[in-house]
Amino acid sequence: MRQTHVLAPSWELLLDPASLSFLAGGAALLLLRRRVRWQSWLGLGGAVALWLPVRSGLLMAGYLHRILRADHEIPLNAMNMFWSPWLHLALLAGPMLLAWKFVRPASAAETPAPAPAPATERWRRWALPLGAGLAAAFLTLAVMIDLPGHRKSGKILFHELLDENGAFAWERVDKPYDTSWYGHLSGYNYRCIRDYLGQFYDVDCRSDRAVPGVTTQPAHFTDENLRDVSVLILKTPTVRYTQADVDAVKRFVDAGGGLMLIGEHTDVFRTGTNLNDFARPLGFTFRYDCLFDIDHIFDEYWWPALARHPIVSHLGDFDFAVSCSVAPGCTPGRAVIRTAGLKSLPPDYHVSNFYPVVENRPDMRYGAFIQLWTQRNGKGRVVAFTDSTVFSNACTFEPGKPELLLGMVEWLHRTGGFRYAWALLALAGAGALAGGVVLGRRYAGGWALALGALLLGWAGAILAAGALNAAAMPPPTPVRPFTKVVIDQALCDVPLSKSMFISGDARGFGIFERWLLRLGYYTWREKQVPADDTALYVLPFPTGSVNQDYADRLVQYVERGGHVLVIDSPENPKSTANSVLWPFQLALANQAGAINGALTAPPEATTAPATRLAGSPAPTLKDVLRGSPGIPVAAAWPVTGGRPLALVGDKPVAATVPRGKGPFTDVNMGATGDLEPDAALQRVYDLEFSLIRSLVQPAAR
């Protein structure tokens, strides 16, 4: 059979969700009967218990049979049967037939009709449904509700521990992401998200270096240097901390501090090992695995539930890059993000980043995995997150990423809240159920009504918990101004960056969007005309229909001081750019035919002195366009109206609301954000930087 097949003994294999649902449904059906003999309960439980090992054996036998029958030349890929819903449904035939044989509810002849209740006690028939409904509501709230409390004082501290040579802290935060630093490590860097957090909190970063030649390293954390810290962020440490550091951080949490641990897949660079030194004393660990979607390998989506934790109460759908998972142990925490439909592969230690070949193997686990874990320890709080990549410069302003980090920091930056509210709610639920059973168990129809009331109470509590969590912790308000740039998603459907990957599509604008961060601006993707707090609204290759309401709101946005950048090209055959431009007396002369050549400055700019922003290393728009040779443009539409900003030949292709052929598309900007630009590509980058600055800060023209 070519290899040893080691099957992971997981809950999904030994007690699958389908069998568990069958057991719950059978129990609910028995509750609806007037009277149930104890043999029926034993028969139902025994049928499922007897079937589970047989079911696992059948699955393993089917797997081995497929392996034995596979031709030697084809890859072994038989694990997909373990997550086939149709096979799970077919395997329910076993417990169904066993229950049919051994579960015998009492017949009508054996069940005496209940005596009518006296008129003075008829209210008791409602006691059981009311108790069941209240019990379900209280117990659901006990599990789902989180009272985050009030905000603390203190700063947010990123800490990095460098190796003995003073290098190799993965995803460092100390080097600015600007217009002069490019390459792979500039994308895997936390500077943008650090600066963004600084708009809401007091943020600091401290880097310590391991002492060369010393076996026992000094402690980097003490009670004194953590005294003014509210939230400590330890992300992907590549150097191991000392036991004294671990002890100091645990005391910090117990005393009321917030600790955020950010890990990555497969223990890459030993980040998982180093984080687990802090996590294990708190009762949980980061697994050394790598998660993938079962059906779509590199699409790892999480869809929020109705009753969300305050951290994600203002978050929409979230797209992970690639993460590990958290093993929660027996700690009384909460799985804030638990994603189903995933498969977990162990690390491959033969490759430098431990990243395994994505294949279906028998030792893989599958099902639901925790990707964001929270718990309270002492007076403090802990957050464990498993995908560091999503907060890197190359990824962090994709939808949901900054909102998630703000949610985690805000929850850690709070204290108080009634910690034992869950216990009181649980006691209230148990009391309501006990009272309902004692008072109303003898009355006709009580159990059927109780089941309906239980479902109603559970559903109502789910909605209430979600609303209460969202109201208890609103999004933080910025305390410092920042520049917001919106990329349109209402009229434009161009490919953008996804989990930091650039598609390389000829219509893609992923690098253009990412490079806006180099100017110190922050990007969002929105499906509506932005609010007044947006400095620039970018519409790349618009194709959507423009109705009157949208046009009116766009004009109002500009009249209130907003800026709009429309980028179009002959490569966008379904363009609706003119519908956007006409209200501003601009148009693309697409009937005149496409033109090509070199992008240059208009004549009046050739002799004008260059104007640079104070302290800005980037050239202005005039500097870039006056350079020689001009920036090549393969195809563009002439622009009519407005003040020309750039020409191809003697025809303007950029005016008051600039537009030009895609030197800004991914193909023309290098197709990857990891590229070190040559002189020609650097001029394209400079064109974007200077054009955006000229819109947001007109003095840069």
SEFITOR-705880 format. One line per 4 residues: for each residue x, y, z of C-alpha. Coordinates in nm, 4 decimals. Each point is the difference from the previous one (the first is absolute). Layout:
# residues N
X Y Z | ...
END
This chain:
# residues 701
0.0000 0.0000 0.0000 | 0.3073 0.2213 -0.0548 | 0.0011 0.1506 0.3504 | -0.1107 -0.0435 0.3588
-0.3434 0.1565 0.0443 | -0.0223 0.1621 0.3426 | -0.3544 0.1276 0.0552 | -0.0532 0.2885 0.2435
-0.2452 -0.1037 0.2788 | -0.2006 0.3240 0.0070 | -0.3501 0.0781 0.1256 | -0.1143 0.0288 -0.3615
0.0987 -0.3633 -0.0566 | -0.1144 -0.1564 0.3279 | -0.3078 0.2121 0.0837 | -0.1036 0.1718 -0.3205
-0.2452 0.2937 -0.0155 | -0.2568 -0.2014 -0.1978 | -0.0251 -0.2739 0.2663 | -0.0080 0.2582 0.2773
-0.2839 0.1827 -0.1759 | -0.1895 -0.3282 -0.0392 | 0.0357 -0.0628 0.3735 | -0.1244 0.3508 0.0849
-0.2926 -0.0299 -0.2426 | -0.1011 -0.3383 0.1422 | 0.0105 0.1361 0.3547 | -0.2188 0.2936 -0.1039
-0.2498 -0.2396 -0.1588 | -0.0191 -0.2068 0.3179 | -0.0650 0.3136 0.2024 | -0.3091 0.0662 -0.2091
-0.1580 -0.3266 0.1154 | -0.2293 0.0025 0.3002 | 0.1870 -0.2739 0.1741 | 0.3328 -0.1592 -0.0876
0.1315 -0.3191 0.1543 | 0.3614 0.0034 0.1202 | 0.0688 -0.2851 -0.2427 | -0.0655 0.2420 -0.2888
0.2669 0.2415 0.1186 | 0.2387 -0.2904 0.0483 | -0.0851 -0.1341 -0.3449 | 0.0633 0.3354 -0.1703
0.3304 0.0617 0.1763 | 0.1069 -0.3635 -0.0451 | -0.0827 0.0049 -0.3722 | 0.2258 0.2999 -0.0596
0.2746 -0.1303 0.2314 | 0.0013 -0.3422 -0.1717 | 0.0013 0.1543 -0.3451 | 0.2838 0.2515 0.0451
0.2904 -0.2533 0.0028 | -0.1619 -0.1921 -0.2875 | -0.0340 0.3243 -0.1934 | 0.3668 0.0888 0.0562
0.1013 -0.3490 -0.1073 | -0.2058 0.0260 -0.3197 | 0.1613 0.3347 -0.0837 | 0.3489 -0.1371 0.0543
-0.0813 -0.3141 -0.1995 | -0.1362 0.2108 -0.2863 | 0.3099 0.2183 0.0069 | 0.2376 -0.2987 -0.0132
-0.2054 -0.1640 -0.2735 | 0.0322 0.3133 -0.2162 | 0.3743 0.0086 0.0679 | 0.0400 -0.3673 -0.0934
-0.1935 0.0523 -0.3240 | 0.1944 0.3124 -0.0997 | 0.2408 -0.0333 -0.2907 | 0.3622 0.0392 0.0950
0.0453 0.3031 -0.2230 | -0.2733 0.2193 0.1515 | 0.0369 0.1973 0.3261 | -0.1664 -0.1403 0.3098
-0.2934 0.2325 0.0602 | -0.2761 -0.1893 0.1795 | -0.0505 0.2193 0.3080 | -0.2822 0.1964 -0.1630
-0.2461 -0.2740 0.0971 | 0.0407 0.0963 0.3673 | -0.1653 0.3386 -0.0552 | -0.2591 -0.1016 -0.2587
-0.3448 0.1083 0.1307 | -0.1728 -0.2636 -0.2160 | 0.2068 -0.2792 0.1507 | -0.0704 0.1276 0.3530
-0.3696 0.0048 -0.0829 | 0.0106 -0.3558 -0.1365 | 0.1806 -0.1242 0.3109 | -0.2917 0.1189 0.2149
-0.1880 -0.3052 -0.1281 | 0.1785 -0.2043 0.2694 | -0.1185 0.1849 0.3127 | -0.3383 0.0601 -0.1612
-0.0630 -0.3735 -0.0430 | 0.1344 -0.0792 0.3478 | -0.2273 0.2645 0.1542 | -0.2935 -0.1358 -0.2004
0.0657 -0.3400 0.1543 | 0.0796 0.0884 0.3621 | -0.1766 0.3296 0.0775 | -0.3557 -0.0737 0.1081
-0.1902 0.3019 0.1405 | -0.2998 -0.0826 0.2113 | -0.3184 -0.0578 -0.1964 | -0.3177 0.1979 0.0500
-0.1527 -0.2900 0.1960 | 0.2937 0.0016 0.2423 | -0.0106 0.3757 0.0471 | -0.2818 0.1107 0.2287
-0.1693 0.3199 -0.0989 | 0.0958 0.2805 0.2346 | -0.2676 0.1146 0.2382 | -0.1390 0.3424 -0.0787
0.1539 0.2664 0.2131 | -0.2193 0.1754 0.2527 | -0.1064 0.3450 -0.1087 | 0.2126 0.1533 0.2752
0.3174 -0.1723 -0.1349 | -0.0381 0.0311 -0.3767 | 0.2744 0.2611 -0.0046 | 0.2425 -0.2823 0.0777
-0.0284 -0.1449 -0.3505 | 0.2011 0.3032 -0.1165 | 0.2668 -0.0404 0.2643 | 0.2078 -0.2559 -0.1929
0.0047 0.1895 -0.3346 | 0.0788 0.3256 0.1778 | 0.2761 -0.1603 0.2043 | 0.1524 -0.1666 -0.3078
-0.0061 0.3246 -0.1987 | 0.1589 0.2021 0.2804 | 0.2580 -0.2705 0.0654 | 0.1040 -0.0073 -0.3670
0.0219 0.3804 -0.0095 | 0.2022 0.0313 0.3214 | 0.2385 -0.2839 -0.0846 | 0.0562 0.1347 -0.3524
0.0744 0.3472 0.1363 | 0.2363 -0.1533 0.2561 | 0.2045 -0.1505 -0.2828 | -0.0254 0.2781 -0.2580
-0.0018 0.3306 0.1846 | 0.3220 0.1842 0.0837 | 0.0087 0.3195 0.2065 | 0.3272 0.1715 -0.1035
-0.0066 0.2626 0.2736 | 0.1557 0.3474 -0.0136 | 0.3168 0.1203 -0.1712 | 0.3335 0.0070 0.1829
0.2867 0.2443 -0.0130 | 0.3417 -0.1014 -0.1233 | 0.1727 -0.0601 -0.3310 | -0.0001 -0.2746 -0.2600
0.3461 -0.1583 -0.0157 | 0.1427 -0.2045 -0.2872 | 0.3024 -0.1919 0.1235 | 0.2612 -0.1591 -0.2272
0.2901 -0.2187 0.1030 | 0.2858 -0.0020 -0.2488 | 0.2651 -0.2689 -0.0315 | 0.3613 0.0427 0.1106
0.0858 0.1783 -0.3241 | -0.2826 0.2485 0.0488 | -0.2031 -0.1390 -0.2899 | -0.2854 -0.2284 -0.0948
-0.3126 0.1048 0.1801 | -0.2680 -0.1249 -0.2378 | -0.2417 0.2708 -0.1185 | 0.1833 0.2815 0.1738
-0.1705 0.3261 0.0898 | 0.2940 0.2392 0.0250 | 0.0739 0.0785 -0.3667 | -0.2340 0.2471 -0.1789
-0.1912 -0.1215 -0.3034 | 0.0841 0.2878 -0.2338 | 0.0760 0.0777 -0.3635 | 0.3646 -0.1064 0.0228
-0.0171 -0.3536 0.1473 | -0.1158 -0.2902 -0.2156 | 0.0339 -0.3752 -0.0142 | -0.1330 -0.3052 0.1825
0.0627 0.1161 0.3564 | -0.1695 0.3349 -0.0588 | -0.3259 -0.1902 -0.0508 | 0.0520 -0.2302 0.3001
0.0165 0.2920 0.2395 | -0.2321 0.1390 0.2690 | 0.0819 0.3689 -0.0298 | -0.3277 0.1028 -0.1675
-0.2222 -0.1686 0.2555 | 0.2133 0.1380 0.2816 | -0.0404 0.3532 -0.1382 | -0.3733 -0.0553 -0.0487
-0.0446 -0.1119 0.3616 | 0.1821 0.3181 0.0951 | -0.2979 0.1997 -0.1291 | -0.2128 -0.1536 0.2779
0.2405 -0.0785 0.2867 | 0.3403 0.0901 0.1374 | 0.2186 -0.2580 -0.1740 | 0.3628 -0.0813 0.0696
0.2449 -0.2557 -0.1354 | 0.2970 -0.1391 0.1873 | 0.2690 -0.2216 -0.1492 | 0.2461 -0.1913 0.2167
0.2993 -0.1949 -0.1188 | 0.1193 -0.3321 0.1337 | 0.3440 0.0314 0.1609 | 0.2586 -0.1927 -0.2082
0.1975 -0.2717 0.1742 | -0.2209 -0.0074 0.3111 | -0.1837 -0.3202 0.0861 | -0.2345 0.1579 0.2535
-0.1576 0.3018 -0.1650 | -0.1219 0.2943 0.2074 | -0.3715 0.0524 0.0510 | -0.1610 0.2459 -0.2418
-0.3255 0.0409 0.1932 | -0.0279 0.1126 0.3592 | -0.2859 0.1190 0.2147 | 0.1478 0.3482 -0.0247
0.0324 0.0310 -0.3797 | -0.3494 -0.1449 -0.0501 | -0.1605 0.2327 0.2533 | -0.1232 0.2582 -0.2521
-0.0969 -0.2597 -0.2635 | -0.3662 -0.0761 -0.0639 | 0.0393 -0.2520 -0.2836 | 0.3151 -0.1988 -0.0792
0.0229 -0.1381 -0.3555 | 0.2366 -0.2897 -0.0661 | -0.0115 -0.1008 -0.3660 | 0.1909 -0.2815 -0.1687
0.3074 0.0060 0.2285 | 0.2956 -0.1699 -0.1656 | 0.2217 0.0131 0.3108 | -0.0958 -0.1757 0.3219
-0.0802 0.2053 0.3069 | 0.1283 -0.0937 0.3446 | -0.2024 -0.1630 0.2735 | 0.0252 0.3248 0.1942
-0.1719 0.1743 -0.2947 | -0.2767 -0.2594 -0.0012 | -0.0555 0.0388 0.3723 | -0.0046 0.3813 -0.0248
-0.2571 -0.0074 -0.2808 | -0.2238 -0.2387 0.1936 | 0.0132 0.2329 0.3022 | -0.0803 0.2884 -0.2354
-0.3124 -0.1810 -0.1231 | -0.1103 -0.1090 0.3459 | 0.0276 0.3601 0.1176 | -0.2328 0.1259 -0.2751
0.2125 0.0321 -0.3138 | -0.0999 -0.1016 -0.3511 | 0.2168 -0.2465 -0.1922 | -0.0268 -0.0613 -0.3739
0.1852 -0.2985 -0.1490 | 0.0157 -0.0106 -0.3811 | 0.1231 -0.3246 -0.1545 | 0.0511 -0.1473 -0.3446
-0.0266 -0.3341 -0.1755 | 0.2086 -0.3100 0.0796 | 0.2325 0.1489 0.2637 | 0.1850 0.1803 -0.2812
0.3259 0.1534 0.1310 | -0.0940 -0.1616 0.3366 | -0.2628 0.2684 0.0559 | -0.2516 -0.2509 0.1371
0.2508 -0.1474 0.2437 | 0.0944 0.3436 0.1307 | -0.3639 0.1098 0.0350 | -0.0952 -0.3200 0.1793
0.2440 0.0875 0.2773 | -0.2509 0.2754 0.0857 | -0.3194 -0.1852 -0.1013 | 0.0573 -0.3317 0.1751
0.0000 0.1429 0.3568 | -0.3322 0.1663 -0.0922 | -0.1538 -0.3354 -0.0965 | -0.0018 -0.0027 -0.3818
0.2504 -0.0485 -0.2829 | 0.0581 0.0857 -0.3636 | -0.0041 -0.3139 -0.2129 | 0.2846 -0.0507 -0.2460
-0.2324 -0.0519 -0.2944 | -0.1178 0.1701 -0.3170 | -0.3692 0.0511 -0.0830 | -0.1627 -0.0154 -0.3434
-0.3572 0.0046 -0.1230 | -0.1265 -0.3477 -0.0864 | -0.1419 0.0941 -0.3407 | 0.1872 0.3198 -0.0966
0.3530 -0.0375 0.1293 | 0.1106 0.3623 0.0168 | -0.3398 0.1516 0.0844 | -0.0251 -0.0065 0.3771
-0.3140 0.1994 0.0760 | -0.1732 0.0605 0.3285 | -0.3631 0.1131 -0.0021 | -0.1118 0.1689 0.3229
-0.2791 -0.1524 0.2048 | -0.2912 0.1904 0.1529 | 0.1299 -0.0085 0.3580 | 0.3497 0.1378 -0.0454
0.2625 0.0806 0.2574 | 0.0564 0.3769 0.0456 | 0.3341 -0.0311 -0.1827 | -0.1739 -0.0966 -0.3254
-0.3391 0.1613 0.0583 | 0.0741 0.2698 -0.2602 | 0.1818 -0.2311 -0.2426 | -0.1381 -0.1439 -0.3228
0.1291 -0.3018 -0.1919 | 0.3690 -0.0635 0.0610 | 0.2519 -0.1581 -0.2347 | 0.2998 -0.1652 0.1655
0.3322 -0.0457 -0.1750 | 0.1292 -0.3275 0.1476 | -0.0087 -0.0643 0.3722 | 0.0676 -0.2538 0.2688
-0.2617 -0.0904 0.2627 | -0.0367 0.0304 0.3766 | -0.0362 -0.2978 0.2337 | -0.2054 0.1529 0.2857
0.0557 -0.2742 0.2541 | -0.2439 0.0206 0.2924 | 0.0169 0.3761 0.0451 | -0.3281 0.1934 0.0447
0.0553 0.2201 -0.3021 | -0.1954 0.0747 -0.3157 | 0.0617 -0.0953 -0.3622 | -0.0633 0.3414 -0.1581
0.0758 -0.1359 -0.3473 | -0.0636 -0.3704 -0.0502 | -0.0060 -0.0895 -0.3686 | -0.1586 -0.3196 -0.1310
0.0776 -0.1825 -0.3227 | 0.3780 0.0093 0.0435 | 0.2745 -0.2582 -0.0175 | 0.3184 0.0084 0.2043
0.3374 -0.1191 -0.1298 | 0.3105 -0.0488 0.2160 | 0.3233 0.1874 -0.0793 | 0.2516 -0.1155 -0.2589
0.3384 0.0471 0.1645 | 0.1861 -0.0652 -0.3263 | -0.0830 0.3484 -0.1330 | 0.1223 0.3295 0.1416
-0.3414 0.1362 0.1000 | -0.1432 -0.3417 0.1060 | -0.2865 0.0529 -0.2470 | -0.1466 -0.3418 -0.0928
-0.1030 -0.1172 -0.3437 | -0.3767 0.0472 -0.0148 | -0.1347 -0.3520 -0.0396 | -0.2591 -0.2210 0.1643
0.1878 -0.2292 0.2383 | -0.1313 -0.2510 0.2550 | 0.1802 0.1687 0.2905 | -0.1752 0.3303 -0.0653
-0.2749 0.1296 0.2266 | -0.3150 0.1566 -0.1401 | -0.3067 0.1824 0.1248 | -0.0187 0.3164 0.2138
0.3074 0.1785 0.1364 | 0.0556 0.2972 0.2324 | 0.1835 0.2920 -0.1599 | -0.0680 0.2707 0.2596
-0.0141 -0.0891 0.3679 | -0.0662 0.2237 0.3008 | 0.0008 -0.0611 0.3708 | 0.0212 0.1853 0.3294
0.2786 -0.0767 0.2423 | -0.0036 0.1648 0.3400 | -0.0991 0.3620 -0.0580 | 0.1434 0.0053 -0.3526
-0.0801 -0.1328 -0.3441 | 0.1703 -0.1985 -0.2734 | -0.0570 -0.0169 -0.3764 | 0.1633 -0.2662 -0.2181
-0.0149 0.0504 -0.3769 | 0.1417 -0.2445 -0.2519 | 0.0692 0.1873 -0.3257 | 0.2676 0.2677 0.0244
0.0081 0.0569 -0.3775 | -0.3325 0.1851 -0.0091 | 0.1503 0.2902 0.1977 | 0.3072 0.0392 -0.2205
0.0357 0.3072 -0.2219 | -0.0831 -0.2029 -0.3101 | -0.3310 -0.1156 0.1435 | -0.1183 0.1980 0.2969
-0.2354 0.2468 -0.1723 | -0.1931 -0.2637 -0.1861 | -0.3619 -0.0176 0.1236 | -0.0373 -0.0862 0.3664
0.3658 -0.0089 0.0993 | 0.0325 0.3378 0.1759 | -0.3467 -0.0401 0.1540 | 0.0998 -0.3349 0.1501
0.3223 0.1303 0.1514 | -0.1792 0.3041 0.1417 | -0.2591 -0.2317 0.1528 | 0.2646 -0.2179 0.1643
0.1957 0.2972 0.1370 | -0.3161 0.1765 0.1217 | -0.1200 -0.3105 0.1895 | 0.3424 -0.0407 0.1621
0.0105 0.3743 0.0773 | -0.3036 -0.0357 0.2270 | -0.0495 -0.1212 0.3529 | -0.2886 -0.0748 0.2286
-0.3327 -0.1209 -0.1265 | -0.1726 -0.2511 0.2222 | 0.2235 -0.3049 -0.0312 | -0.2470 -0.2382 0.1605
-0.3092 0.1057 -0.1927 | 0.0134 -0.3354 -0.1796 | -0.0248 -0.1853 0.3326 | -0.3060 0.1976 0.1114
-0.1660 -0.0518 -0.3373 | 0.0760 -0.3724 0.0131 | -0.1486 -0.0271 0.3506 | -0.3071 0.1930 -0.1122
-0.0415 -0.2350 -0.2952 | 0.0342 -0.3100 0.2170 | -0.2513 0.1408 0.2482 | -0.2521 0.0846 -0.2729
0.0236 -0.3488 -0.1457 | -0.0294 -0.1718 0.3380 | -0.3006 0.2106 0.0952 | -0.1723 -0.0698 -0.3305
0.0535 -0.3753 0.0310 | -0.1260 -0.0130 0.3608 | -0.3093 0.2096 -0.0649 | -0.1075 -0.1115 -0.3449
0.1281 -0.3462 -0.0789 | -0.3369 -0.1730 0.0568 | -0.2099 0.1979 -0.2461 | -0.1004 -0.1013 -0.3527
0.2016 0.1438 -0.2867 | 0.2556 0.1536 0.2337 | 0.3094 -0.1690 -0.1493 | -0.0911 0.0890 -0.3591
-0.0557 0.3629 0.0947 | 0.3202 -0.0065 0.2060 | 0.2040 -0.1037 -0.3053 | -0.1453 0.2835 -0.2058
0.0577 0.2498 0.2811 | 0.3566 -0.1226 0.0396 | 0.0738 0.0664 -0.3678 | -0.1668 0.3395 0.0188
0.1994 0.0989 0.3081 | 0.3242 -0.1167 -0.1587 | -0.0639 0.1928 -0.3243 | -0.1008 0.3174 0.1828
0.3049 -0.0166 0.2266 | 0.2311 -0.0420 -0.3014 | -0.1315 0.3248 -0.1505 | 0.0104 0.1783 0.3345
0.3568 -0.1100 0.0743 | 0.1230 0.1268 -0.3373 | -0.1668 0.3394 0.0512 | 0.1247 0.0336 0.3591
0.3592 -0.0894 -0.0914 | 0.0021 0.2522 -0.2851 | -0.1429 0.2758 0.2198 | 0.2325 -0.0752 0.2907
0.3169 0.0657 -0.2012 | -0.0422 0.2496 -0.2864 | 0.2920 0.0553 -0.2394 | 0.2665 0.2311 0.1454
0.0053 0.3632 -0.1091 | 0.3216 0.1384 -0.1557 | 0.1856 0.2466 0.2192 | 0.2347 0.1107 -0.2783
-0.0869 0.0957 -0.3599 | 0.0989 -0.2266 -0.2885 | -0.0498 -0.0112 -0.3766 | -0.2568 -0.2490 -0.1263
-0.0111 -0.1157 -0.3638 | -0.2944 -0.2074 -0.1273 | 0.0223 -0.2422 -0.2928 | -0.3434 -0.0272 -0.1617
-0.1757 -0.3377 -0.0035 | -0.3416 0.1227 -0.1158 | 0.0879 0.0766 -0.3648 | 0.3403 -0.1705 -0.0208
0.0723 -0.3720 0.0137 | 0.3715 -0.0034 -0.0826 | 0.2199 -0.2652 0.1665 | 0.1639 0.1283 0.3181
0.2356 -0.1592 0.2473 | -0.1370 -0.3107 0.1739 | 0.1789 -0.1252 0.3093 | 0.3025 0.1971 -0.1246
0.0070 -0.1821 -0.3349 | -0.0122 0.1944 -0.3271 | -0.1850 -0.1731 -0.2837 | 0.2160 0.1471 -0.2777
-0.3176 0.0733 -0.1962 | 0.0318 0.2672 -0.2693 | -0.2944 0.1815 0.1656 | 0.1309 -0.0379 0.3542
0.0780 0.2917 0.2298 | 0.1328 -0.1867 0.3027 | 0.3444 0.1599 0.0029 | -0.1441 0.3459 -0.0666
-0.2238 -0.0385 0.3041 | 0.2785 -0.1341 0.2199 | 0.2446 0.2744 -0.0971 | -0.2387 0.2631 0.1397
0.1116 -0.1170 0.3438 | 0.3533 0.1140 -0.0802 | -0.1254 0.3587 0.0047 | -0.1289 -0.0360 0.3554
-0.3618 -0.0327 -0.1166 | -0.2395 -0.2828 0.0925 | -0.2225 -0.1821 -0.2470 | -0.3503 -0.1458 0.0194
-0.2219 -0.1735 -0.2523 | -0.3587 0.1223 0.0068 | -0.3163 -0.0466 -0.2053 | -0.1344 0.3529 0.0358
0.1089 0.3588 -0.0385 | 0.2197 0.0617 0.3058 | -0.0702 0.2302 0.2892 | 0.1670 0.3350 0.0575
0.2887 -0.1561 0.1939 | 0.1366 -0.1450 -0.3265 | 0.2710 0.2060 -0.1682 | 0.0026 -0.1863 -0.3323
-0.2484 -0.2246 -0.1821 | 0.1593 -0.2170 -0.2707 | -0.2019 -0.1633 -0.2814 | 0.2254 -0.2342 -0.2016
-0.1548 -0.1214 -0.3287 | -0.3673 0.0729 0.0868 | -0.2526 -0.2292 -0.1706 | -0.3101 0.0253 0.2218
-0.3141 0.1939 -0.0796 | -0.0074 0.3561 0.1378 | -0.3455 0.1044 0.1192 | -0.1061 0.3538 0.0857
0.0179 -0.0549 0.3748 | 0.3622 -0.1194 -0.0242 | 0.0948 0.2934 -0.2257 | -0.1600 0.2513 0.2382
0.1778 -0.1444 0.3027 | 0.3317 0.0023 -0.1869 | -0.0409 0.3681 -0.0921 | -0.0904 0.0844 0.3597
0.3071 -0.1870 0.1229 | 0.2260 0.2061 -0.2302 | -0.1728 0.3271 0.0870 | 0.0647 -0.0687 0.3688
0.3728 -0.0260 -0.0702 | 0.0444 -0.3633 -0.1084 | 0.2269 -0.1067 -0.2851 | -0.0845 -0.2549 -0.2703
0.2475 -0.1866 -0.2200 | -0.1455 -0.1872 -0.2997 | 0.2429 -0.2336 -0.1779 | -0.1069 -0.1442 -0.3353
0.1482 -0.1412 -0.3188 | -0.0889 -0.1524 -0.3375 | 0.0683 -0.3307 0.1783 | -0.3311 0.0542 0.1815
-0.2508 -0.0619 -0.2843 | -0.3082 0.0203 0.2286 | 0.1037 0.3318 0.1491 | -0.2570 0.2281 0.1636
0.2625 0.2614 0.0893 | -0.1743 0.2769 -0.1954 | -0.3133 -0.0447 0.2113 | 0.2178 0.0846 0.3004
0.1885 0.2853 -0.1689 | -0.2809 0.1882 -0.1769 | -0.1320 0.1760 0.3149 | 0.3488 0.1537 0.0320
0.0199 0.1184 -0.3660 | 0.2564 -0.2664 -0.0823 | -0.0202 -0.2788 -0.2561 | 0.2064 -0.2642 -0.1748
0.0084 0.0590 -0.3740 | -0.0252 -0.3706 -0.0710 | -0.1595 0.0618 -0.3392 | 0.3237 0.1597 -0.1211
0.1923 -0.3252 0.0429 | 0.2697 -0.1157 0.2392 | 0.3432 0.1614 0.0037 | 0.3372 -0.1158 0.1280
0.3433 0.1423 0.0626 | 0.1858 0.1558 0.2910 | -0.1701 0.1714 0.2915 | 0.1356 0.3541 0.0394
-0.0829 0.3265 0.1740 | -0.2073 0.2719 -0.1722 | 0.2062 0.2862 -0.1510 | -0.0672 0.2470 0.2794
0.1592 -0.2404 0.2499 | 0.3295 -0.0489 -0.1838 | 0.1441 0.3300 0.1180 | -0.1829 0.0264 0.3297
0.2140 -0.0595 0.3091 | -0.0517 -0.3326 0.1729 | -0.1953 0.0121 0.3239 | 0.0723 -0.2645 0.2626
-0.1773 -0.0686 0.3238 | 0.2107 0.0937 0.2989 | 0.1935 -0.3033 0.1185 | -0.1318 -0.2194 -0.2812
0.2526 -0.2247 -0.1805 | -0.2435 -0.0728 -0.2839 | 0.0078 0.2150 -0.3166 | -0.3000 0.2139 -0.0841
-0.2221 -0.0640 -0.2982 | 0.1874 0.2629 -0.2023 | 0.3339 -0.1574 0.0882 | -0.1134 -0.3383 -0.1261
-0.1600 0.1217 -0.3216 | 0.2874 0.2327 -0.0908 | 0.2490 -0.2852 0.0157 | 0.1416 -0.1588 -0.3100
-0.0880 -0.2346 -0.1512 | -0.3747 0.0263 0.0542 | -0.1953 -0.2778 0.1672 | -0.1275 -0.2353 -0.2733
-0.3766 -0.0338 -0.0432 | -0.1253 -0.2851 -0.2196 | -0.3568 0.1255 -0.0442 | -0.1974 0.2939 0.1358
-0.3073 0.2097 -0.0733 | 0.0331 0.3759 -0.0515 | -0.1702 0.2064 0.2707 | -0.2178 0.2991 -0.0766
-0.0628 0.2767 0.2517 | 0.1802 0.1050 0.3118 | 0.3623 0.1050 0.0449 | 0.2477 -0.2393 -0.1611
0.2397 -0.1714 0.2366 | 0.1708 -0.2411 -0.2412 | 0.0270 -0.0471 -0.3775 | 0.0621 -0.2776 -0.2476
0.1356 0.1824 -0.3017 | -0.1996 0.3218 -0.0031 | -0.3226 -0.1492 0.1388 | -0.0919 0.0185 0.3680
-0.0642 -0.3354 0.1649 | -0.0229 0.1278 0.3578 | -0.1932 0.3028 0.1152 | -0.1739 0.1475 0.3031
-0.1214 -0.3441 0.1065 | 0.3085 -0.1833 -0.1316 | -0.0206 -0.3101 -0.2112 | 0.2500 -0.1871 -0.2049
0.0737 -0.3381 -0.1447 | 0.1041 -0.2576 0.2465 | 0.3570 0.0591 0.0760 | -0.1790 -0.0704 0.3282
-0.1281 -0.3488 -0.0859 | 0.1781 -0.2916 0.1666 | 0.1618 -0.1168 -0.3230 | 0.1610 0.3401 -0.0537
0.1031 0.0372 0.3650 | 0.2029 -0.3196 0.0143 | -0.2761 -0.2571 0.0744 | 0.1300 -0.0597 0.3527
0.0533 0.2134 0.3058 | 0.3277 -0.1783 0.0812 | 0.1884 0.1512 -0.2954 | 0.2977 0.2322 0.0386
-0.0761 0.2590 -0.2728 | 0.2466 0.1008 -0.2677 | 0.0219 0.3607 -0.1185 | -0.2876 -0.0321 -0.2495
-0.2352 -0.1686 0.2474 | 0.0963 0.2481 0.2708 | -0.1236 0.2826 -0.2262 | -0.3392 -0.1738 -0.0254
-0.0107 -0.0262 0.3798 | 0.0976 0.3666 0.0310 | -0.2779 0.0923 -0.2408 | -0.2580 -0.1624 0.2274
0.1464 0.1591 0.3123 | 0.0168 0.3470 -0.1504 | -0.3449 -0.0266 -0.1616 | -0.1674 -0.1044 0.3243
0.1834 0.2672 0.1955 | -0.0994 0.2626 -0.2556 | -0.3648 -0.0860 0.0666 | 0.0079 -0.0335 0.3758
0.2551 0.2793 0.0510 | -0.0199 0.2392 -0.2980 | 0.3292 0.1674 0.0936 | 0.1731 -0.3159 -0.1230
-0.0843 0.0832 -0.3611
END
